Amino acid sequence: MENYDVLLDRLDVYSNITAEIDRILSDYKRNITDLIFKIRSSNDKKIIYELFKIQDYLSVVLYKYEYPVGDYLSEFIYEFDRQDEESVDYLLKKIITDKQFLEVSSNSM
């Protein structure tokens, strides 16, 4: 077929772009885990708002673009969806008391 070269070219572009997106998502994941660690060690409520901002960004990636963000980031997006004062208190308590909450596993993203 005459479109084969175009197909291969597009697949190369796709492969490069998805690898770059995955690296960026990995940076977000690392940032999230760092912020959760900071909350556990400082009980700083303000950090939750940083996590809300990240959740806003990542929810666009997941819901608008339907990009597969992996289990960890999907769970993060779900857990931080409600962004009211009750949620802030709930999340702060959950992060501090539940060491398994948003724990990184080897098979998530």
C-alpha positions in Angstrom: 0.0 0.0 0.0 1.2 3.5 -0.7 0.3 4.8 2.8 2.7 2.5 4.6 5.5 5.0 4.8 3.1 7.6 6.1 1.8 5.1 8.7 5.3 4.3 9.9 6.1 8.0 10.2 3.0 8.7 12.2 3.7 5.7 14.4 7.2 7.1 15.1 5.7 10.4 16.1 3.0 8.8 18.2 5.6 6.6 20.0 7.8 9.6 20.8 4.9 11.7 22.0 3.4 9.0 24.2 6.9 8.4 25.7 7.2 12.1 26.5 3.7 12.3 27.9 4.4 9.3 30.1 7.6 10.9 31.4 5.6 14.0 32.3 2.9 11.9 34.1 5.7 10.2 36.0 6.9 13.6 37.2 3.4 14.4 38.4 3.2 11.1 40.2 6.6 11.7 41.9 5.4 15.2 42.9 2.2 13.8 44.3 4.0 11.2 46.4 6.4 13.9 47.6 3.6 16.1 48.7 1.8 13.3 50.4 5.0 12.5 52.3 5.2 16.2 53.3 1.7 16.1 54.6 2.4 13.0 56.7 5.5 14.6 58.2 4.1 18.1 58.8 0.3 17.9 58.9 0.3 21.0 56.7 -3.2 21.5 55.3 -2.0 23.9 52.6 -0.4 21.1 50.7 -3.8 19.6 50.0 -4.6 22.7 47.8 -1.4 22.0 45.8 -2.7 18.4 45.3 -6.1 19.8 44.2 -4.4 21.9 41.5 -2.5 18.8 40.2 -5.8 16.9 40.3 -7.4 19.6 38.1 -4.6 19.3 35.5 -4.6 15.5 35.5 -8.4 15.2 35.3 -8.2 17.1 31.9 -5.7 14.5 30.7 -7.9 11.6 31.8 -11.4 12.9 31.0 -11.0 15.3 28.1 -8.2 13.5 26.2 -9.0 10.0 27.6 -5.3 9.4 28.0 -4.5 6.2 30.0 -2.8 7.7 33.1 -2.3 4.5 35.0 -3.9 3.1 38.2 -2.1 5.4 40.7 -3.0 8.6 38.9 -6.5 7.4 38.2 -7.0 6.7 41.9 -5.5 10.1 42.8 -7.8 11.9 40.4 -10.8 10.1 41.9 -9.8 10.7 45.6 -9.2 14.4 45.1 -12.2 15.1 42.9 -14.3 16.8 45.6 -12.6 20.0 46.5 -14.5 21.5 49.4 -13.5 22.1 53.0 -15.0 18.9 54.2 -12.8 17.0 51.7 -9.7 18.9 52.8 -10.3 17.7 56.4 -11.2 14.2 55.2 -8.1 13.9 53.0 -5.8 15.3 55.6 -7.0 12.8 58.1 -6.9 9.9 55.6 -3.3 10.7 54.5 -2.0 11.0 58.0 -3.8 7.9 59.5 -3.9 5.5 56.5 -0.3 4.7 55.4 -1.7 2.7 52.5 -3.6 5.7 51.1 -2.2 6.4 47.6 0.8 4.2 48.3 2.9 3.7 45.3 3.1 0.1 44.0 5.4 -1.3 41.5 2.7 -2.0 38.9 1.0 1.4 39.0 1.9 3.5 36.0 
